Amino acid sequence: MDEQSPVGYLTDNEGNPSTMRVMSWCSFVLSAVTGILLIVRPPADSFTGLYVFTAFLVGGFVPKAIQKFAEQPLSMKK
């Protein structure tokens, strides 16, 4: 018998570990920490902090969205 791994938050639909989800989660956490630090201790140039926050936030969600579309099978239905 073939037992499947339990599907969790950091695994894909088949129960395999997903490094893309781990990367997305880490990037999201870093963007939250950066946002909190920007509120608690604002830098002299506020746009630098905004750019770093946005880079972490975009880095967390865009690659996962691209992967989702890239892994979809092409259908040739008319």
Short mmCIF file of the C-alpha atoms (twelve columns), coordinates in Angstrom:
data_MODEL
# 
_entry.id   MODEL 
# 
loop_
_atom_site.group_PDB 
_atom_site.id 
_atom_site.type_symbol 
_atom_site.label_atom_id 
_atom_site.label_alt_id 
_atom_site.label_comp_id 
_atom_site.label_asym_id 
_atom_site.label_seq_id 
_atom_site.Cartn_x 
_atom_site.Cartn_y 
_atom_site.Cartn_z 
_atom_site.pdbx_PDB_model_num 
ATOM 1  C CA . MET A 1  0.000   0.000  0.000   1 
ATOM 2  C CA . ASP A 2  1.083   3.496  -0.774  1 
ATOM 3  C CA . GLU A 3  0.586   5.913  2.115   1 
ATOM 4  C CA . GLN A 4  0.512   9.611  1.400   1 
ATOM 5  C CA . SER A 5  2.020   12.205 3.674   1 
ATOM 6  C CA . PRO A 6  -0.482  14.438 5.440   1 
ATOM 7  C CA . VAL A 7  -1.152  17.671 3.613   1 
ATOM 8  C CA . GLY A 8  -0.047  20.634 5.700   1 
ATOM 9  C CA . TYR A 9  0.528   24.340 5.315   1 
ATOM 10 C CA . LEU A 10 4.075   24.050 3.915   1 
ATOM 11 C CA . THR A 11 3.348   21.072 1.656   1 
ATOM 12 C CA . ASP A 12 1.815   20.811 -1.785  1 
ATOM 13 C CA . ASN A 13 -1.481  19.078 -2.575  1 
ATOM 14 C CA . GLU A 14 0.212   15.666 -2.589  1 
ATOM 15 C CA . GLY A 15 1.891   16.089 0.799   1 
ATOM 16 C CA . ASN A 16 5.395   16.795 -0.549  1 
ATOM 17 C CA . PRO A 17 7.427   19.553 1.134   1 
ATOM 18 C CA . SER A 18 7.192   22.793 -0.845  1 
ATOM 19 C CA . THR A 19 10.244  25.048 -0.762  1 
ATOM 20 C CA . MET A 20 8.292   27.716 -2.662  1 
ATOM 21 C CA . ARG A 21 5.771   27.924 0.171   1 
ATOM 22 C CA . VAL A 22 8.565   28.095 2.748   1 
ATOM 23 C CA . MET A 23 10.201  30.923 0.775   1 
ATOM 24 C CA . SER A 24 6.900   32.774 0.479   1 
ATOM 25 C CA . TRP A 25 6.209   32.414 4.183   1 
ATOM 26 C CA . CYS A 26 9.704   33.634 5.146   1 
ATOM 27 C CA . SER A 27 9.403   36.624 2.825   1 
ATOM 28 C CA . PHE A 28 5.996   37.520 4.253   1 
ATOM 29 C CA . VAL A 29 7.308   37.318 7.818   1 
ATOM 30 C CA . LEU A 30 10.294  39.494 6.886   1 
ATOM 31 C CA . SER A 31 7.983   42.077 5.322   1 
ATOM 32 C CA . ALA A 32 5.900   42.154 8.515   1 
ATOM 33 C CA . VAL A 33 9.015   42.562 10.672  1 
ATOM 34 C CA . THR A 34 10.289  45.304 8.351   1 
ATOM 35 C CA . GLY A 35 6.934   47.081 8.546   1 
ATOM 36 C CA . ILE A 36 6.949   46.935 12.339  1 
ATOM 37 C CA . LEU A 37 10.522  48.232 12.482  1 
ATOM 38 C CA . LEU A 38 9.619   51.085 10.134  1 
ATOM 39 C CA . ILE A 39 6.786   52.108 12.450  1 
ATOM 40 C CA . VAL A 40 8.802   51.763 15.665  1 
ATOM 41 C CA . ARG A 41 12.014  53.336 14.364  1 
ATOM 42 C CA . PRO A 42 11.478  55.274 11.142  1 
ATOM 43 C CA . PRO A 43 14.564  55.873 8.983   1 
ATOM 44 C CA . ALA A 44 15.710  59.318 7.846   1 
ATOM 45 C CA . ASP A 45 14.652  58.519 4.286   1 
ATOM 46 C CA . SER A 46 11.197  56.935 4.494   1 
ATOM 47 C CA . PHE A 47 11.210  55.748 0.873   1 
ATOM 48 C CA . THR A 48 14.122  53.366 1.504   1 
ATOM 49 C CA . GLY A 49 12.120  51.486 4.118   1 
ATOM 50 C CA . LEU A 50 9.084   51.467 1.857   1 
ATOM 51 C CA . TYR A 51 11.143  49.958 -0.969  1 
ATOM 52 C CA . VAL A 52 12.511  47.210 1.290   1 
ATOM 53 C CA . PHE A 53 9.053   46.441 2.688   1 
ATOM 54 C CA . THR A 54 7.551   46.299 -0.813  1 
ATOM 55 C CA . ALA A 55 10.379  44.096 -2.115  1 
ATOM 56 C CA . PHE A 56 9.814   41.532 0.654   1 
ATOM 57 C CA . LEU A 57 6.051   41.636 0.162   1 
ATOM 58 C CA . VAL A 58 6.264   41.223 -3.626  1 
ATOM 59 C CA . GLY A 59 8.917   38.529 -3.192  1 
ATOM 60 C CA . GLY A 60 6.522   36.576 -1.007  1 
ATOM 61 C CA . PHE A 61 3.516   36.463 -3.312  1 
ATOM 62 C CA . VAL A 62 4.519   36.971 -6.949  1 
ATOM 63 C CA . PRO A 63 6.726   33.849 -7.368  1 
ATOM 64 C CA . LYS A 64 3.990   31.622 -5.909  1 
ATOM 65 C CA . ALA A 65 1.402   33.112 -8.270  1 
ATOM 66 C CA . ILE A 66 3.710   32.616 -11.242 1 
ATOM 67 C CA . GLN A 67 4.365   29.018 -10.180 1 
ATOM 68 C CA . LYS A 68 0.644   28.328 -9.936  1 
ATOM 69 C CA . PHE A 69 0.067   29.469 -13.518 1 
ATOM 70 C CA . ALA A 70 3.229   27.764 -14.803 1 
ATOM 71 C CA . GLU A 71 2.213   24.370 -13.396 1 
ATOM 72 C CA . GLN A 72 -1.282  24.372 -14.882 1 
ATOM 73 C CA . PRO A 73 -1.601  21.977 -17.815 1 
ATOM 74 C CA . LEU A 74 -2.356  23.507 -21.188 1 
ATOM 75 C CA . SER A 75 -5.779  22.528 -22.418 1 
ATOM 76 C CA . MET A 76 -6.423  22.410 -26.135 1 
ATOM 77 C CA . LYS A 77 -10.210 22.627 -25.931 1 
ATOM 78 C CA . LYS A 78 -11.974 24.644 -28.614 1 
# 
